[in-house]
């Protein structure tokens, strides 16, 4: 996190992991995921050819315009001649089968699901805009009500499943080192991050580290401390990979105890902060989740932000912090939407997030960061927390 005030998978390789894609929601083993990813990359030309000959086959993310976040679902459509089969999965409906037809660019499918007022038959009638968009009308047959929907098919373009024990993949990640930002207490170093049993583990430790940049009496906080009393790791894809728009996802278990500050976020590649922009998909401190978007203000040195905070207690699960959750950012030309476990946390209109000089950081590339901070301007007091702290990441994926 970059502003002045800013805002364990039960573990074995055979344990099932949730594979959540734009348009796909299924359970497979970790080895299957690894094989799936390899096949996806190797057979990308074949997949393109199959889409061309079966234009709606694939996994689609479906959003009903008036339905809110709970209406979002992922639908796997399988085309066989003029017939369509498959299933849809969503928070409000679970997983239900679908059936439909395709004729030219006209696509129709129906699904039934239980609701508090009885069984609902939803019929989707849309027009395919090749290769990856369907838009049209969805109607609830029993209630004679309808609204608009859009469906988008995304392709996996980058992922790390952390399946190889040892140091994180140097082709995908580099490290921040030392004291970096926000008056945080930890010294960042690479050896606090490791891959183990299919997880990336970032470990915060209470240990003394001499500051090689120490200058007695310095007004610069990164030099005025002779020692760091904590260490941790911060990984980033800078100089390795960056993206403009897409769907960014992470499945992780976070340590929410006092003084710990886990993050999954992005920074712009084109300009310095805050002109390059910042998107905080996950940050947590003080019993809160914060979904935050930051850009430059009109006054030099000032930033603006759209920040939405959600108390973890509001999820109604006393074991929430002991479980894995999926954080997601959906970023396109119009908006940035941040969610956890399909619950919307924040939505930002990009047109309203322009820098003070009229430029817009959110129409330029961003790279990802994963880190576990200690203390600082928002992390809180770690002195009574038992260390080490652990931030456990199952996978990170980017779709476009």
SULJOZI-V789571 format. One record per residue. N is the residue number from 1. RES is the residue in one letter. PSI is psi in whole degrees, 0 to 359 (999 if undefined). NEAR is the number of other ideal C-beta (glycine too) atoms within 12 Angstrom. D_LAST is the distance of its C-alpha to the last C-alpha in Angstrom with 2 decimals. Layout:
n=N res=RES psi=PSI near=NEAR d_last=D_LAST
n=N res=RES psi=PSI near=NEAR d_last=D_LAST
This chain:
n=1 res=X psi=147 near=45 d_last=24.43
n=2 res=X psi=346 near=41 d_last=25.90
n=3 res=X psi=170 near=32 d_last=28.07
n=4 res=X psi=317 near=19 d_last=31.79
n=5 res=X psi=101 near=21 d_last=31.51
n=6 res=X psi=135 near=34 d_last=28.02
n=7 res=X psi=999 near=38 d_last=26.90
n=8 res=X psi=83 near=26 d_last=28.18
n=9 res=X psi=129 near=33 d_last=26.00
n=10 res=X psi=119 near=19 d_last=29.42
n=11 res=X psi=98 near=21 d_last=29.32
n=12 res=X psi=164 near=16 d_last=29.82
n=13 res=X psi=339 near=25 d_last=27.71
n=14 res=X psi=352 near=16 d_last=28.77
n=15 res=X psi=142 near=22 d_last=27.83
n=16 res=X psi=147 near=22 d_last=25.17
n=17 res=X psi=144 near=35 d_last=21.79
n=18 res=X psi=124 near=30 d_last=19.54
n=19 res=X psi=107 near=35 d_last=16.25
n=20 res=X psi=117 near=41 d_last=14.06
n=21 res=X psi=164 near=38 d_last=10.68
n=22 res=X psi=105 near=37 d_last=9.10
n=23 res=X psi=8 near=37 d_last=12.01
n=24 res=X psi=134 near=37 d_last=13.98
n=25 res=X psi=103 near=34 d_last=16.78
n=26 res=X psi=168 near=22 d_last=19.41
n=27 res=X psi=128 near=16 d_last=21.77
n=28 res=X psi=162 near=23 d_last=22.12
n=29 res=X psi=162 near=22 d_last=24.02
n=30 res=X psi=321 near=31 d_last=22.71
n=31 res=X psi=323 near=19 d_last=23.83
n=32 res=X psi=321 near=21 d_last=22.03
n=33 res=X psi=313 near=36 d_last=18.73
n=34 res=X psi=316 near=24 d_last=19.46
n=35 res=X psi=319 near=18 d_last=20.42
n=36 res=X psi=316 near=27 d_last=17.42
n=37 res=X psi=318 near=27 d_last=15.09
n=38 res=X psi=316 near=17 d_last=17.48
n=39 res=X psi=321 near=15 d_last=17.68
n=40 res=X psi=318 near=28 d_last=13.96
n=41 res=X psi=314 near=18 d_last=14.00
n=42 res=X psi=329 near=12 d_last=17.41
n=43 res=X psi=21 near=15 d_last=16.95
n=44 res=X psi=316 near=17 d_last=13.67
n=45 res=X psi=321 near=12 d_last=15.95
n=46 res=X psi=318 near=14 d_last=17.80
n=47 res=X psi=320 near=23 d_last=14.90
n=48 res=X psi=319 near=20 d_last=14.09
n=49 res=X psi=322 near=14 d_last=17.80
n=50 res=X psi=322 near=18 d_last=18.04
n=51 res=X psi=322 near=24 d_last=15.55
n=52 res=X psi=320 near=16 d_last=17.64
n=53 res=X psi=340 near=16 d_last=20.81
n=54 res=X psi=81 near=25 d_last=19.70
n=55 res=X psi=341 near=29 d_last=17.40
n=56 res=X psi=355 near=46 d_last=16.81
n=57 res=X psi=134 near=30 d_last=16.82
n=58 res=X psi=188 near=36 d_last=13.96
n=59 res=X psi=128 near=36 d_last=12.62
n=60 res=X psi=140 near=47 d_last=12.10
n=61 res=X psi=123 near=42 d_last=11.94
n=62 res=X psi=129 near=44 d_last=15.11
n=63 res=X psi=126 near=37 d_last=16.56
n=64 res=X psi=127 near=32 d_last=20.14
n=65 res=X psi=319 near=18 d_last=20.85
n=66 res=X psi=5 near=17 d_last=24.17
n=67 res=X psi=350 near=25 d_last=23.61
n=68 res=X psi=184 near=19 d_last=22.26
n=69 res=X psi=327 near=25 d_last=20.16
n=70 res=X psi=344 near=19 d_last=22.31
n=71 res=X psi=348 near=29 d_last=21.41
n=72 res=X psi=141 near=37 d_last=17.74
n=73 res=X psi=159 near=40 d_last=17.32
n=74 res=X psi=131 near=40 d_last=15.25
n=75 res=X psi=127 near=46 d_last=16.74
n=76 res=X psi=115 near=34 d_last=16.99
n=77 res=X psi=131 near=40 d_last=18.37
n=78 res=X psi=116 near=26 d_last=20.55
n=79 res=X psi=131 near=28 d_last=22.05
n=80 res=X psi=94 near=17 d_last=25.56
n=81 res=X psi=233 near=14 d_last=27.21
n=82 res=X psi=357 near=17 d_last=27.51
n=83 res=X psi=149 near=21 d_last=27.03
n=84 res=X psi=133 near=36 d_last=24.06
n=85 res=X psi=177 near=24 d_last=24.31
n=86 res=X psi=208 near=35 d_last=22.21
n=87 res=X psi=160 near=31 d_last=21.88
n=88 res=X psi=145 near=41 d_last=20.32
n=89 res=X psi=132 near=33 d_last=20.20
n=90 res=X psi=162 near=31 d_last=20.56
n=91 res=X psi=321 near=25 d_last=22.69
n=92 res=X psi=339 near=26 d_last=25.26
n=93 res=X psi=352 near=31 d_last=25.67
n=94 res=X psi=218 near=17 d_last=25.04
n=95 res=X psi=123 near=22 d_last=24.09
n=96 res=X psi=151 near=28 d_last=25.74
n=97 res=X psi=159 near=22 d_last=25.88
n=98 res=X psi=162 near=35 d_last=25.03
n=99 res=X psi=151 near=26 d_last=26.46
n=100 res=X psi=195 near=32 d_last=26.14
n=101 res=X psi=161 near=24 d_last=26.33
n=102 res=X psi=133 near=29 d_last=24.60
n=103 res=X psi=108 near=18 d_last=26.72
n=104 res=X psi=235 near=13 d_last=25.27
n=105 res=X psi=2 near=19 d_last=22.46
n=106 res=X psi=124 near=23 d_last=24.03
n=107 res=X psi=131 near=41 d_last=22.49
n=108 res=X psi=135 near=30 d_last=24.53
n=109 res=X psi=157 near=40 d_last=24.42
n=110 res=X psi=150 near=27 d_last=26.59
n=111 res=X psi=151 near=36 d_last=26.77
n=112 res=X psi=140 near=23 d_last=29.60
n=113 res=X psi=152 near=28 d_last=29.61
n=114 res=X psi=150 near=15 d_last=32.42
n=115 res=X psi=178 near=18 d_last=32.82
n=116 res=X psi=342 near=8 d_last=35.67
n=117 res=X psi=18 near=11 d_last=37.26
n=118 res=X psi=182 near=13 d_last=36.97
n=119 res=X psi=136 near=17 d_last=34.65
n=120 res=X psi=133 near=25 d_last=32.04
n=121 res=X psi=113 near=25 d_last=30.81
n=122 res=X psi=127 near=37 d_last=27.56
n=123 res=X psi=122 near=29 d_last=27.01
n=124 res=X psi=121 near=44 d_last=23.77
n=125 res=X psi=114 near=28 d_last=24.45
n=126 res=X psi=174 near=33 d_last=21.66
n=127 res=X psi=130 near=24 d_last=20.78
n=128 res=X psi=127 near=34 d_last=17.98
n=129 res=X psi=96 near=19 d_last=16.32
n=130 res=X psi=144 near=18 d_last=14.96
n=131 res=X psi=349 near=24 d_last=12.60
n=132 res=X psi=23 near=26 d_last=10.32
n=133 res=X psi=139 near=25 d_last=12.54
n=134 res=X psi=132 near=38 d_last=15.85
n=135 res=X psi=151 near=26 d_last=18.13
n=136 res=X psi=213 near=28 d_last=21.77
n=137 res=X psi=136 near=24 d_last=24.46
n=138 res=X psi=132 near=36 d_last=24.89
n=139 res=X psi=140 near=23 d_last=28.54
n=140 res=X psi=104 near=28 d_last=30.50
n=141 res=X psi=316 near=19 d_last=33.25
n=142 res=X psi=335 near=17 d_last=35.95
n=143 res=X psi=1 near=16 d_last=35.79
n=144 res=X psi=44 near=10 d_last=35.24
n=145 res=X psi=148 near=18 d_last=32.43
n=146 res=X psi=165 near=20 d_last=29.16
n=147 res=X psi=182 near=23 d_last=26.16
n=148 res=X psi=154 near=22 d_last=22.91
n=149 res=X psi=157 near=35 d_last=19.54
n=150 res=X psi=148 near=31 d_last=16.01
n=151 res=X psi=136 near=38 d_last=13.64
n=152 res=X psi=132 near=33 d_last=9.92
n=153 res=X psi=122 near=37 d_last=8.57
n=154 res=X psi=155 near=33 d_last=5.24
n=155 res=X psi=135 near=29 d_last=5.38
n=156 res=X psi=120 near=35 d_last=6.57
n=157 res=X psi=343 near=23 d_last=6.48
n=158 res=X psi=142 near=30 d_last=9.21
n=159 res=X psi=153 near=35 d_last=11.89
n=160 res=X psi=119 near=35 d_last=15.55
n=161 res=X psi=353 near=37 d_last=17.80
n=162 res=X psi=40 near=41 d_last=20.95
n=163 res=X psi=351 near=29 d_last=22.99
n=164 res=X psi=119 near=22 d_last=25.30
n=165 res=X psi=147 near=16 d_last=28.15
n=166 res=X psi=206 near=17 d_last=29.05
n=167 res=X psi=149 near=23 d_last=27.40
n=168 res=X psi=156 near=35 d_last=23.62
n=169 res=X psi=115 near=25 d_last=21.94
n=170 res=X psi=347 near=18 d_last=23.01
n=171 res=X psi=345 near=14 d_last=20.35
n=172 res=X psi=334 near=28 d_last=17.75
n=173 res=X psi=144 near=34 d_last=19.97
n=174 res=X psi=177 near=26 d_last=22.85
n=175 res=X psi=148 near=30 d_last=25.27
n=176 res=X psi=151 near=32 d_last=26.90
n=177 res=X psi=148 near=27 d_last=30.68
n=178 res=X psi=200 near=28 d_last=33.64
n=179 res=X psi=131 near=37 d_last=33.98
n=180 res=X psi=307 near=32 d_last=30.91
n=181 res=X psi=164 near=33 d_last=30.67
n=182 res=X psi=25 near=30 d_last=32.11
n=183 res=X psi=29 near=24 d_last=35.48
n=184 res=X psi=157 near=40 d_last=34.04
n=185 res=X psi=341 near=42 d_last=36.52
n=186 res=X psi=151 near=47 d_last=34.59
n=187 res=X psi=118 near=39 d_last=34.62
n=188 res=X psi=135 near=37 d_last=31.22
n=189 res=X psi=152 near=30 d_last=31.60
n=190 res=X psi=327 near=25 d_last=29.59
n=191 res=X psi=7 near=21 d_last=31.96
n=192 res=X psi=4 near=39 d_last=31.11
n=193 res=X psi=135 near=39 d_last=27.78
n=194 res=X psi=156 near=27 d_last=27.83
n=195 res=X psi=131 near=29 d_last=26.09
n=196 res=X psi=126 near=26 d_last=28.43
n=197 res=X psi=40 near=24 d_last=28.33
n=198 res=X psi=11 near=33 d_last=24.56
n=199 res=X psi=147 near=38 d_last=24.08
n=200 res=X psi=123 near=43 d_last=23.52
n=201 res=X psi=119 near=38 d_last=26.61
n=202 res=X psi=122 near=47 d_last=27.16
n=203 res=X psi=125 near=34 d_last=30.86
n=204 res=X psi=129 near=42 d_last=32.82
n=205 res=X psi=147 near=32 d_last=36.45
n=206 res=X psi=100 near=27 d_last=39.68
n=207 res=X psi=149 near=22 d_last=41.14
n=208 res=X psi=136 near=16 d_last=42.73
n=209 res=X psi=125 near=28 d_last=41.18
n=210 res=X psi=137 near=16 d_last=43.11
n=211 res=X psi=110 near=28 d_last=41.44
n=212 res=X psi=346 near=17 d_last=42.06
n=213 res=X psi=10 near=22 d_last=41.46
n=214 res=X psi=132 near=21 d_last=44.16
n=215 res=X psi=114 near=15 d_last=46.45
n=216 res=X psi=133 near=12 d_last=49.23
n=217 res=X psi=4 near=10 d_last=49.37
n=218 res=X psi=144 near=15 d_last=46.01
n=219 res=X psi=353 near=9 d_last=44.44
n=220 res=X psi=116 near=16 d_last=40.96
n=221 res=X psi=333 near=22 d_last=39.97
n=222 res=X psi=346 near=26 d_last=38.07
n=223 res=X psi=341 near=17 d_last=41.47
n=224 res=X psi=346 near=18 d_last=43.99
n=225 res=X psi=122 near=29 d_last=43.33
n=226 res=X psi=329 near=20 d_last=45.27
n=227 res=X psi=152 near=19 d_last=43.41
n=228 res=X psi=139 near=34 d_last=40.25
n=229 res=X psi=357 near=26 d_last=41.17
n=230 res=X psi=154 near=37 d_last=37.72
n=231 res=X psi=157 near=36 d_last=35.00
n=232 res=X psi=191 near=51 d_last=31.33
n=233 res=X psi=149 near=44 d_last=28.07
n=234 res=X psi=118 near=44 d_last=25.04
n=235 res=X psi=148 near=41 d_last=22.13
n=236 res=X psi=157 near=33 d_last=19.42
n=237 res=X psi=8 near=34 d_last=16.81
n=238 res=X psi=136 near=24 d_last=18.48
n=239 res=X psi=4 near=15 d_last=19.38
n=240 res=X psi=313 near=22 d_last=17.17
n=241 res=X psi=143 near=28 d_last=13.53
n=242 res=X psi=163 near=28 d_last=11.98
n=243 res=X psi=147 near=28 d_last=8.89
n=244 res=X psi=112 near=26 d_last=9.04
n=245 res=X psi=157 near=28 d_last=7.08
n=246 res=X psi=185 near=33 d_last=4.53
n=247 res=X psi=117 near=40 d_last=6.34
n=248 res=X psi=127 near=46 d_last=8.95
n=249 res=X psi=148 near=43 d_last=11.68
n=250 res=X psi=136 near=43 d_last=15.12
n=251 res=X psi=124 near=37 d_last=18.12
n=252 res=X psi=163 near=40 d_last=21.33
n=253 res=X psi=128 near=33 d_last=24.96
n=254 res=X psi=150 near=40 d_last=26.28
n=255 res=X psi=115 near=36 d_last=29.86
n=256 res=X psi=18 near=36 d_last=31.05
n=257 res=X psi=161 near=31 d_last=34.63
n=258 res=X psi=138 near=23 d_last=36.32
n=259 res=X psi=353 near=34 d_last=35.43
n=260 res=X psi=144 near=43 d_last=32.02
n=261 res=X psi=79 near=49 d_last=28.82
n=262 res=X psi=146 near=48 d_last=25.58
n=263 res=X psi=149 near=51 d_last=22.32
n=264 res=X psi=112 near=45 d_last=18.53
n=265 res=X psi=176 near=44 d_last=17.44
n=266 res=X psi=155 near=46 d_last=15.99
n=267 res=X psi=152 near=40 d_last=17.98
n=268 res=X psi=151 near=35 d_last=17.58
n=269 res=X psi=342 near=25 d_last=18.24
n=270 res=X psi=329 near=21 d_last=20.15
n=271 res=X psi=167 near=21 d_last=23.07
n=272 res=X psi=160 near=17 d_last=25.11
n=273 res=X psi=142 near=31 d_last=24.83
n=274 res=X psi=2 near=36 d_last=24.97
n=275 res=X psi=332 near=32 d_last=24.11
n=276 res=X psi=351 near=30 d_last=20.79
n=277 res=X psi=160 near=44 d_last=19.86
n=278 res=X psi=137 near=44 d_last=19.30
n=279 res=X psi=114 near=53 d_last=17.26
n=280 res=X psi=98 near=45 d_last=19.08
n=281 res=X psi=317 near=44 d_last=17.03
n=282 res=X psi=129 near=48 d_last=20.10
n=283 res=X psi=146 near=50 d_last=23.53
n=284 res=X psi=133 near=45 d_last=26.72
n=285 res=X psi=155 near=40 d_last=30.37
n=286 res=X psi=33 near=26 d_last=33.59
n=287 res=X psi=15 near=21 d_last=32.46
n=288 res=X psi=155 near=30 d_last=29.57
n=289 res=X psi=139 near=40 d_last=25.78
n=290 res=X psi=124 near=41 d_last=24.56
n=291 res=X psi=119 near=39 d_last=21.26
n=292 res=X psi=138 near=43 d_last=21.58
n=293 res=X psi=130 near=46 d_last=20.22
n=294 res=X psi=139 near=41 d_last=22.51
n=295 res=X psi=177 near=41 d_last=23.21
n=296 res=X psi=140 near=32 d_last=26.43
n=297 res=X psi=185 near=19 d_last=29.44
n=298 res=X psi=333 near=16 d_last=32.04
n=299 res=X psi=127 near=12 d_last=34.57
n=300 res=X psi=133 near=12 d_last=34.10
n=301 res=X psi=354 near=14 d_last=33.22
n=302 res=X psi=149 near=17 d_last=32.08
n=303 res=X psi=163 near=33 d_last=28.67
n=304 res=X psi=158 near=25 d_last=27.45
n=305 res=X psi=160 near=31 d_last=25.28
n=306 res=X psi=110 near=30 d_last=24.13
n=307 res=X psi=129 near=28 d_last=25.01
n=308 res=X psi=126 near=26 d_last=25.33
n=309 res=X psi=141 near=25 d_last=27.24
n=310 res=X psi=118 near=30 d_last=27.77
n=311 res=X psi=133 near=18 d_last=30.76
n=312 res=X psi=327 near=29 d_last=29.95
n=313 res=X psi=335 near=16 d_last=33.23
n=314 res=X psi=345 near=15 d_last=31.90
n=315 res=X psi=348 near=21 d_last=29.83
n=316 res=X psi=23 near=10 d_last=33.28
n=317 res=X psi=107 near=13 d_last=32.83
n=318 res=X psi=344 near=11 d_last=35.20
n=319 res=X psi=12 near=14 d_last=33.29
n=320 res=X psi=315 near=24 d_last=29.88
n=321 res=X psi=348 near=28 d_last=29.88
n=322 res=X psi=3 near=19 d_last=30.83
n=323 res=X psi=162 near=24 d_last=27.79
n=324 res=X psi=146 near=31 d_last=24.14
n=325 res=X psi=159 near=38 d_last=21.60
n=326 res=X psi=117 near=36 d_last=17.84
n=327 res=X psi=144 near=46 d_last=16.50
n=328 res=X psi=139 near=42 d_last=13.20
n=329 res=X psi=130 near=42 d_last=11.78
n=330 res=X psi=117 near=37 d_last=9.79
n=331 res=X psi=119 near=37 d_last=9.58
n=332 res=X psi=193 near=30 d_last=9.56
n=333 res=X psi=338 near=15 d_last=12.40
n=334 res=X psi=325 near=19 d_last=14.93
n=335 res=X psi=165 near=25 d_last=14.73
n=336 res=X psi=125 near=43 d_last=13.99
n=337 res=X psi=126 near=34 d_last=14.78
n=338 res=X psi=132 near=42 d_last=15.97
n=339 res=X psi=163 near=35 d_last=17.37
n=340 res=X psi=129 near=38 d_last=19.20
n=341 res=X psi=42 near=29 d_last=19.86
n=342 res=X psi=11 near=31 d_last=18.47
n=343 res=X psi=121 near=27 d_last=20.99
n=344 res=X psi=130 near=29 d_last=19.91
n=345 res=X psi=322 near=40 d_last=21.31
n=346 res=X psi=145 near=36 d_last=20.42
n=347 res=X psi=131 near=25 d_last=18.81
n=348 res=X psi=129 near=36 d_last=19.07
n=349 res=X psi=118 near=18 d_last=19.31
n=350 res=X psi=326 near=28 d_last=17.94
n=351 res=X psi=335 near=15 d_last=20.79
n=352 res=X psi=10 near=18 d_last=23.20
n=353 res=X psi=38 near=33 d_last=21.89
n=354 res=X psi=147 near=24 d_last=23.04
n=355 res=X psi=164 near=33 d_last=25.08
n=356 res=X psi=337 near=20 d_last=28.82
n=357 res=X psi=8 near=16 d_last=28.83
n=358 res=X psi=347 near=12 d_last=26.50
n=359 res=X psi=165 near=20 d_last=23.41
n=360 res=X psi=113 near=29 d_last=20.16
n=361 res=X psi=340 near=39 d_last=18.43
n=362 res=X psi=15 near=40 d_last=15.36
n=363 res=X psi=26 near=25 d_last=14.43
n=364 res=X psi=163 near=27 d_last=14.60
n=365 res=X psi=149 near=27 d_last=12.95
n=366 res=X psi=148 near=39 d_last=13.54
n=367 res=X psi=162 near=32 d_last=14.37
n=368 res=X psi=153 near=44 d_last=15.03
n=369 res=X psi=145 near=42 d_last=18.56
n=370 res=X psi=123 near=45 d_last=20.34
n=371 res=X psi=159 near=46 d_last=24.05
n=372 res=X psi=104 near=52 d_last=27.16
n=373 res=X psi=164 near=46 d_last=29.57
n=374 res=X psi=126 near=49 d_last=33.21
n=375 res=X psi=218 near=34 d_last=35.17
n=376 res=X psi=192 near=35 d_last=34.66
n=377 res=X psi=339 near=23 d_last=34.57
n=378 res=X psi=343 near=35 d_last=32.78
n=379 res=X psi=336 near=41 d_last=32.90
n=380 res=X psi=184 near=26 d_last=36.50
n=381 res=X psi=116 near=18 d_last=39.47
n=382 res=X psi=3 near=31 d_last=38.83
n=383 res=X psi=332 near=17 d_last=42.55
n=384 res=X psi=7 near=11 d_last=43.22
n=385 res=X psi=136 near=25 d_last=40.04
n=386 res=X psi=130 near=16 d_last=40.49
n=387 res=X psi=157 near=27 d_last=38.38
n=388 res=X psi=158 near=27 d_last=36.22
n=389 res=X psi=148 near=41 d_last=33.25
n=390 res=X psi=133 near=34 d_last=30.19
n=391 res=X psi=113 near=42 d_last=26.48
n=392 res=X psi=119 near=37 d_last=25.08
n=393 res=X psi=121 near=46 d_last=21.40
n=394 res=X psi=311 near=42 d_last=20.43
n=395 res=X psi=160 near=39 d_last=16.85
n=396 res=X psi=133 near=40 d_last=13.87
n=397 res=X psi=146 near=40 d_last=10.26
n=398 res=X psi=130 near=36 d_last=6.85
n=399 res=X psi=145 near=36 d_last=3.78
n=400 res=X psi=999 near=25 d_last=0.00
